[in-house]
Amino acid sequence: MTGLDIGWVTPSEKSTICVIYILPKEYDVASSLSERFYLFVVKNFRDLPMHDIYRNPLSSSLKFTRKERVVVQVSWSTTI
């Protein structure tokens, strides 16, 4: 199995909240692997890094909310 990319948003200087985004591919894999899927979260990079490990994160204390967004991609083409 290849590595999975999970996106994240770094909190601002004054915030202690970090939002974790799991993309559709990761969500599908986490759903199918359930108890064999782990989410490793590293926090507090700047001062003293610490981590949490979530086994089966979709059924854990984390509450993921589905959010959809539409992306418009513009390109130009030509023929030769």
C-alpha positions in Angstrom: 0.0 0.0 0.0 1.3 3.5 -0.8 1.5 6.3 1.7 -1.5 8.4 2.3 -1.5 12.2 2.2 -3.6 14.0 4.8 -4.0 17.7 4.7 -4.1 20.0 7.6 -4.4 23.6 8.6 -1.9 25.0 11.0 -3.5 27.1 13.8 -2.9 30.8 14.1 -0.6 32.2 16.8 -3.5 32.7 19.2 -5.4 29.6 18.4 -5.1 26.2 20.1 -7.5 24.5 17.6 -6.2 22.6 14.5 -8.5 21.3 11.8 -7.6 18.0 10.3 -8.8 17.3 6.7 -9.0 13.8 5.4 -9.4 13.5 1.7 -11.8 11.1 0.0 -9.1 8.6 -0.7 -8.0 8.5 2.9 -11.6 8.4 4.2 -12.3 5.4 2.0 -9.2 3.5 3.1 -9.9 4.4 6.8 -13.4 3.1 6.4 -12.4 -0.2 4.8 -9.5 -0.9 7.1 -11.3 0.3 10.3 -9.4 -1.2 13.2 -6.3 -1.6 11.1 -6.1 2.1 10.2 -4.2 4.6 12.4 -4.1 8.4 12.4 -0.9 9.8 13.8 -1.2 13.4 14.8 1.8 15.5 15.8 1.0 18.7 17.8 3.0 21.6 19.1 5.8 21.5 16.6 7.2 24.9 17.6 7.8 24.3 21.3 7.7 20.7 22.5 6.3 18.2 19.9 3.9 15.6 21.2 1.6 13.1 19.4 -1.7 11.3 19.6 -2.5 8.1 17.8 -6.1 7.3 16.8 -6.9 3.8 16.0 -9.9 3.6 13.6 -10.3 7.5 13.7 -13.7 7.4 12.0 -15.1 5.6 15.0 -13.0 7.5 17.6 -13.6 10.6 19.7 -12.8 12.6 16.6 -16.0 13.8 14.8 -15.4 14.2 11.1 -17.9 16.3 9.1 -18.3 15.9 5.4 -17.6 19.2 3.5 -17.9 19.6 -0.2 -16.3 22.3 -2.3 -16.3 22.9 -6.0 -13.0 23.9 -7.6 -13.1 25.6 -11.0 -9.9 24.9 -12.9 -9.1 27.1 -15.9 -6.7 26.0 -18.7 -5.8 27.1 -22.2 -5.2 24.9 -25.1 -4.1 25.1 -28.7 -3.7 22.8 -31.7 -0.7 22.5 -33.9 
